[in-house]
Amino acid sequence: MSGTPASRIALLTYSTRPRGGVVHTLNLAEALAAAGQDVTVWTLGRGGDAGFFRAVDPAVRQVVVPFPDREGEGVGARVLRSIAVLREAFDPGRYDVVHAQDCISANAVDGCVRTVHHIDHFTTPELAACHERAIREPRAHICVSAPVAAELAFDWGIRAAVIPNGVEADRFAEAAGDSAAAVRERRAWRARFGRFVLAVGGIEPRKGSLDLLEAYASLTARMPRVRLVIAGGETLFDYRDYRARWEERVAELGVRPVVLGPVAHDELPSLVASAAVFAFPSVKEGFGLAAMEALAAGVPLVTRDLPVLRDVFGGAALFAADVPALTAAFQRALDAPDPRLRAAGRSLAARHTWTAAAEAHLAFYRSLPR
């Protein structure tokens, strides 16, 4: 595409914190900028945040719109305020392409391109309305996997382009490598936790956290020294009731999982590379970026048997439909990791580059009517 004038592209996301859609936005922005485009990322600075959870390439402009917390504000009210604040601040006339990455940012701008990472089903009225508008009203749609695009077509009659996520495969492969620093960092995690199963994404219904806990409890009956470590968990939504039930179940089962919360960007690859197994029991996903990062690090992947995850990870993971199957898959991965799956996983992750994703996005943008 040499000789084609640069486009002024705005990518919009709802937070500065490390969720999958935010990680996607930043990596796509940097890859588009590396391809010679004029890219600005817009976001809300929740709770006083002045920047993103990690450093961003200086070639990408950043606009962080202040969004202070309000004590006692419910999820519905917070969503509506998020939309209003971002809409008030954003000037669409400065850009050739406006690309929203979530339902909040898609509601805040008109005539945008929208990436549908996965399709949710909300009961909160404000969220349900936000979700519906963010699917129906954008001018064009992208999905990160073919099954999500098929769901969008079947349920909504909307045709979407499929552009898979990229993954920072080299960053996670290096953390699993033989350099002195990589070995030292893995040893530190293993000294802290021993042999462990890792999940990234926090404790919430969509991540299948209760099923993971039940499977882990069954596993400890056979492998009592294996730990469960859960990282991440930054979210807009209020999962306190689910978290309370999870903690009650921890006490009932007599297990002691480790809940780390958000992990620093620079520390995450070594944590992932140190795991004996990566657990991905989500009940709803669009792609599975965290799981792809684990494959890049050569870590065995056990994932929920969902059509979308079969489509993305088929041939590189162990699949489980329920709690007993999760337990059995964890034990299999711990007892006898399959080198063929490991090789397939590393190869799969290496093929998903952000450079390729950026090229596909540019082709899509240029196909849109002006």
C-alpha positions as CSV (number, residue, x, y, z in Angstrom):
1,M,0.0,0.0,0.0
2,S,3.0,2.3,-0.5
3,G,2.0,5.6,-2.0
4,T,-1.4,5.6,-0.4
5,P,-2.0,8.7,1.7
6,A,-2.2,8.2,5.4
7,S,-5.6,8.0,7.0
8,R,-6.5,9.9,10.2
9,I,-7.8,7.1,12.4
10,A,-9.5,7.3,15.8
11,L,-9.7,4.1,17.9
12,L,-12.0,4.4,20.9
13,T,-12.1,2.3,24.0
14,Y,-13.8,2.6,27.3
15,S,-10.9,2.2,29.8
16,T,-7.1,2.6,30.3
17,R,-6.9,-0.7,32.2
18,P,-5.8,-4.1,31.0
19,R,-8.9,-5.8,29.6
20,G,-8.8,-7.7,26.3
21,G,-10.5,-5.0,24.3
22,V,-8.1,-2.4,25.6
23,V,-5.1,-4.6,24.8
24,H,-6.4,-5.1,21.3
25,T,-6.9,-1.4,20.8
26,L,-3.4,-0.4,21.8
27,N,-1.7,-3.1,19.8
28,L,-3.8,-2.4,16.7
29,A,-3.1,1.4,17.1
30,E,0.6,0.8,17.3
31,A,0.6,-1.5,14.2
32,L,-1.5,1.0,12.2
33,A,1.0,3.7,13.2
34,A,3.9,1.5,12.1
35,A,2.1,1.2,8.8
36,G,2.3,4.9,8.3
37,Q,-1.2,5.9,9.5
38,D,-2.1,8.9,11.7
39,V,-3.6,7.2,14.7
40,T,-5.2,8.6,17.9
41,V,-6.6,6.5,20.7
42,W,-9.4,7.9,22.7
43,T,-10.4,6.6,26.1
44,L,-12.0,7.4,29.5
45,G,-9.6,7.9,32.4
46,R,-11.5,6.2,35.1
47,G,-10.7,6.9,38.8
48,G,-8.1,9.5,38.0
49,D,-6.2,7.5,35.4
50,A,-4.1,9.8,33.3
51,G,-2.7,7.2,30.9
52,F,-2.9,3.5,29.9
53,F,-1.7,0.6,31.9
54,R,1.4,0.4,29.8
55,A,3.6,2.7,27.8
56,V,2.3,3.4,24.3
57,D,4.4,4.0,21.2
58,P,4.9,7.8,20.9
59,A,3.7,7.5,17.2
60,V,0.2,7.0,18.6
61,R,-1.6,10.0,20.0
62,Q,-3.6,9.5,23.2
63,V,-6.6,11.4,24.5
64,V,-7.6,10.4,28.0
65,V,-10.9,12.0,28.9
66,P,-11.2,12.5,32.7
67,F,-13.9,10.3,34.2
68,P,-13.9,10.6,38.0
69,D,-15.6,7.9,40.2
70,R,-18.9,8.7,41.8
71,E,-19.6,7.0,45.1
72,G,-22.6,4.8,45.1
73,E,-23.1,5.0,41.3
74,G,-24.7,1.9,39.8
75,V,-23.6,0.1,36.7
76,G,-26.4,1.4,34.6
77,A,-25.8,5.0,35.6
78,R,-22.1,4.7,35.1
79,V,-22.6,3.3,31.6
80,L,-24.8,6.2,30.6
81,R,-22.4,8.8,32.1
82,S,-19.5,7.1,30.3
83,I,-21.3,7.5,27.0
84,A,-22.2,11.1,27.6
85,V,-18.7,12.1,28.7
86,L,-17.0,10.5,25.8
87,R,-19.5,11.9,23.3
88,E,-19.1,15.4,24.7
89,A,-15.3,15.3,24.4
90,F,-14.9,13.5,21.0
91,D,-14.8,15.5,17.7
92,P,-15.5,13.0,14.8
93,G,-14.8,15.7,12.2
94,R,-11.0,15.4,12.7
95,Y,-10.9,11.8,11.4
96,D,-11.3,9.8,8.2
97,V,-12.1,6.6,10.2
98,V,-13.7,6.4,13.6
99,H,-13.5,2.8,15.0
100,A,-15.1,1.9,18.3
101,Q,-14.0,-1.2,20.2
102,D,-16.9,-1.7,22.7
103,C,-20.5,-0.8,23.3
104,I,-19.8,2.3,25.3
105,S,-17.6,4.0,22.7
106,A,-19.9,2.8,19.9
107,N,-22.7,4.6,21.6
108,A,-20.6,7.7,22.1
109,V,-20.0,8.3,18.3
110,D,-22.2,8.2,15.3
111,G,-21.4,6.4,12.0
112,C,-18.5,4.5,13.4
113,V,-16.9,1.2,12.5
114,R,-17.4,-1.3,15.3
115,T,-15.4,-4.3,16.4
116,V,-17.7,-6.9,18.0
117,H,-15.3,-8.9,20.2
118,H,-18.1,-11.1,21.5
119,I,-21.9,-10.8,21.9
120,D,-23.2,-10.3,25.5
121,H,-26.6,-10.8,27.0
122,F,-27.4,-8.2,29.7
123,T,-30.3,-7.9,32.1
124,T,-29.5,-4.3,33.3
125,P,-31.8,-2.1,31.1
126,E,-29.1,0.5,30.4
127,L,-26.6,-2.1,29.4
128,A,-29.0,-4.0,27.2
129,A,-30.0,-0.8,25.4
130,C,-26.3,0.2,25.0
131,H,-25.5,-3.3,23.6
132,E,-28.3,-3.2,21.1
133,R,-27.5,0.3,19.8
134,A,-23.8,-0.6,19.6
135,I,-24.6,-3.5,17.3
136,R,-27.4,-2.0,15.2
137,E,-26.2,1.6,14.6
138,P,-22.5,1.4,13.4
139,R,-21.9,1.8,9.7
140,A,-19.7,-1.3,9.4
141,H,-18.7,-4.2,11.6
142,I,-15.6,-6.4,12.3
143,C,-15.5,-9.6,14.3
144,V,-12.3,-11.2,15.7
145,S,-13.5,-14.7,14.8
146,A,-15.8,-16.4,12.3
147,P,-18.2,-17.9,14.9
148,V,-18.9,-14.4,16.3
149,A,-19.5,-13.1,12.8
150,A,-21.9,-16.0,12.2
151,E,-23.7,-15.3,15.4
152,L,-24.0,-11.6,14.4
153,A,-25.4,-12.7,11.0
154,F,-27.9,-15.2,12.5
155,D,-29.2,-13.1,15.4
156,W,-29.0,-9.6,14.0
157,G,-28.8,-10.0,10.2
158,I,-25.6,-8.1,10.1
159,R,-22.6,-9.0,7.9
160,A,-19.2,-8.5,9.5
161,A,-15.7,-8.8,8.2
162,V,-13.5,-11.3,10.1
163,I,-10.1,-10.0,11.2
164,P,-8.5,-12.1,13.9
165,N,-6.5,-10.6,16.8
166,G,-2.8,-10.4,16.7
167,V,-0.7,-11.6,19.6
168,E,2.6,-10.4,20.9
169,A,4.0,-13.8,20.4
170,D,7.7,-12.8,20.6
171,R,7.2,-11.2,24.0
172,F,5.7,-14.3,25.6
173,A,8.1,-16.7,23.8
174,E,11.1,-14.7,25.1
175,A,9.7,-15.1,28.7
176,A,9.8,-18.8,28.1
177,G,13.3,-18.8,26.7
178,D,16.7,-19.6,28.0
179,S,18.1,-16.1,28.7
180,A,19.4,-15.5,32.2
181,A,16.7,-12.9,32.9
182,A,13.8,-15.2,31.7
183,V,15.0,-18.1,33.7
184,R,15.4,-16.0,36.8
185,E,11.9,-14.5,36.5
186,R,10.3,-17.9,36.0
187,R,12.2,-19.3,39.0
188,A,10.9,-16.4,41.1
189,W,7.2,-17.1,40.3
190,R,7.7,-20.9,40.9
191,A,9.4,-20.2,44.2
192,R,6.4,-18.2,45.2
193,F,3.6,-20.6,43.9
194,G,5.2,-23.9,43.2
195,R,3.6,-25.8,40.4
196,F,0.5,-23.9,39.4
197,V,-2.5,-23.7,37.0
198,L,-3.0,-20.1,35.8
199,A,-6.1,-18.2,34.8
200,V,-6.1,-14.6,33.6
201,G,-9.2,-12.4,33.6
202,G,-10.3,-12.3,37.2
203,I,-13.3,-13.8,38.9
204,E,-16.5,-13.2,36.9
205,P,-19.4,-15.2,35.4
206,R,-18.2,-14.9,31.8
207,K,-14.8,-16.4,32.7
208,G,-16.3,-19.5,34.2
209,S,-14.6,-18.9,37.5
210,L,-16.9,-21.1,39.6
211,D,-16.4,-24.0,37.3
212,L,-12.7,-23.5,37.4
213,L,-12.8,-23.5,41.2
214,E,-14.8,-26.8,41.3
215,A,-12.4,-28.4,38.8
216,Y,-9.4,-27.3,40.9
217,A,-10.9,-28.7,44.1
218,S,-11.3,-32.0,42.3
219,L,-7.8,-31.8,41.0
220,T,-6.3,-31.2,44.4
221,A,-7.7,-34.5,45.6
222,R,-5.3,-36.2,43.2
223,M,-2.5,-33.5,43.0
224,P,-2.6,-31.7,46.4
225,R,0.5,-29.6,45.8
226,V,-0.7,-27.9,42.6
227,R,-1.9,-24.3,43.1
228,L,-4.5,-22.3,41.3
229,V,-3.4,-18.7,40.5
230,I,-5.8,-16.1,39.1
231,A,-4.5,-12.9,37.7
232,G,-6.3,-9.9,36.3
233,G,-9.8,-8.8,36.9
234,E,-10.1,-5.1,36.1
235,T,-13.7,-4.5,34.9
236,L,-16.4,-1.9,34.6
237,F,-19.0,-4.2,35.9
238,D,-20.0,-5.1,39.5
239,Y,-19.5,-8.8,40.1
240,R,-19.5,-8.5,43.9
241,D,-22.3,-11.1,44.3
242,Y,-20.6,-13.6,42.1
243,R,-17.3,-13.0,43.8
244,A,-19.0,-13.5,47.2
245,R,-20.4,-16.8,46.1
246,W,-16.9,-17.8,44.8
247,E,-15.3,-17.0,48.1
248,E,-18.1,-18.9,50.0
249,R,-17.3,-21.9,47.7
250,V,-13.6,-21.6,48.4
251,A,-14.3,-22.0,52.1
252,E,-16.8,-24.9,51.6
253,L,-14.3,-26.8,49.4
254,G,-11.3,-26.1,51.7
255,V,-9.0,-24.9,48.9
256,R,-6.6,-22.0,48.9
257,P,-6.4,-20.4,45.4
258,V,-4.2,-17.4,44.9
259,V,-5.9,-14.3,43.6
260,L,-3.3,-11.8,42.4
261,G,-5.5,-9.1,40.8
262,P,-4.0,-7.1,38.0
263,V,-0.4,-7.9,37.2
264,A,2.0,-5.4,35.8
265,H,2.4,-5.4,32.0
266,D,6.1,-6.2,32.2
267,E,5.6,-9.1,34.6
268,L,2.7,-10.8,32.9
269,P,4.8,-12.8,30.3
270,S,7.0,-14.4,32.9
271,L,4.0,-15.3,35.0
272,V,2.3,-16.9,32.1
273,A,5.5,-18.7,31.0
274,S,5.9,-20.1,34.6
275,A,2.5,-21.8,34.6
276,A,2.3,-25.6,34.3
277,V,-1.2,-25.2,32.7
278,F,-3.2,-22.2,31.4
279,A,-6.9,-22.5,32.3
280,F,-9.4,-20.8,30.0
281,P,-12.9,-22.1,31.1
282,S,-14.8,-19.0,29.8
283,V,-18.5,-19.5,28.8
284,K,-18.4,-16.6,26.4
285,E,-15.5,-15.5,24.3
286,G,-14.8,-13.9,20.9
287,F,-11.2,-15.0,20.4
288,G,-9.2,-15.7,23.6
289,L,-6.2,-13.4,23.5
290,A,-4.9,-14.4,26.9
291,A,-5.0,-18.0,25.9
292,M,-3.1,-17.3,22.7
293,E,-0.4,-15.6,24.7
294,A,-0.1,-18.7,26.8
295,L,0.4,-20.8,23.6
296,A,3.1,-18.4,22.5
297,A,4.9,-19.2,25.8
298,G,4.6,-22.9,25.2
299,V,2.2,-23.4,28.1
300,P,-0.4,-26.2,27.8
301,L,-3.9,-24.8,27.3
302,V,-7.1,-26.2,28.7
303,T,-10.1,-24.4,27.4
304,R,-13.9,-24.6,27.4
305,D,-15.3,-26.6,24.5
306,L,-17.1,-23.7,22.7
307,P,-17.5,-23.4,19.0
308,V,-15.5,-20.2,18.9
309,L,-12.6,-21.7,20.9
310,R,-12.6,-24.8,18.7
311,D,-12.4,-22.5,15.7
312,V,-9.5,-20.5,17.1
313,F,-7.5,-23.2,19.1
314,G,-8.4,-26.5,17.4
315,G,-5.4,-28.7,17.3
316,A,-3.5,-26.7,19.9
317,A,-5.5,-27.1,23.1
318,L,-7.3,-29.6,25.3
319,F,-11.1,-29.0,25.4
320,A,-13.5,-29.6,28.2
321,A,-17.3,-29.2,28.2
322,D,-17.9,-29.5,32.0
323,V,-16.3,-29.6,35.4
324,P,-15.3,-33.3,35.4
325,A,-13.8,-32.8,31.9
326,L,-11.9,-29.7,33.0
327,T,-10.4,-31.7,36.0
328,A,-9.4,-34.6,33.7
329,A,-7.9,-32.2,31.2
330,F,-5.9,-30.4,33.9
331,Q,-4.6,-33.7,35.2
332,R,-3.6,-34.9,31.7
333,A,-1.8,-31.6,30.9
334,L,0.1,-31.8,34.2
335,D,0.9,-35.5,34.0
336,A,1.9,-35.7,30.4
337,P,2.1,-32.5,28.4
338,D,1.8,-33.2,24.7
339,P,4.8,-31.8,22.7
340,R,2.7,-31.9,19.6
341,L,0.1,-29.5,21.1
342,R,2.9,-27.3,22.4
343,A,4.5,-27.1,18.9
344,A,1.1,-26.5,17.3
345,G,0.3,-23.7,19.9
346,R,3.5,-21.9,19.3
347,S,3.1,-22.1,15.6
348,L,-0.5,-20.8,15.8
349,A,0.4,-17.9,18.0
350,A,3.3,-16.9,15.8
351,R,0.9,-16.7,12.8
352,H,-1.4,-14.1,14.5
353,T,0.6,-10.9,14.1
354,W,-0.6,-7.4,14.7
355,T,1.1,-6.3,11.4
356,A,-1.3,-8.7,9.5
357,A,-4.2,-7.4,11.6
358,A,-3.3,-3.8,10.8
359,E,-3.0,-4.5,7.1
360,A,-6.5,-6.2,7.1
361,H,-8.0,-3.3,8.9
362,L,-6.5,-0.8,6.4
363,A,-7.9,-2.8,3.5
364,F,-11.3,-2.8,5.3
365,Y,-11.3,0.9,6.0
366,R,-10.4,1.6,2.4
367,S,-13.3,-0.6,1.2
368,L,-15.9,1.6,3.0
369,P,-17.9,4.1,1.0
370,R,-16.8,7.7,1.7
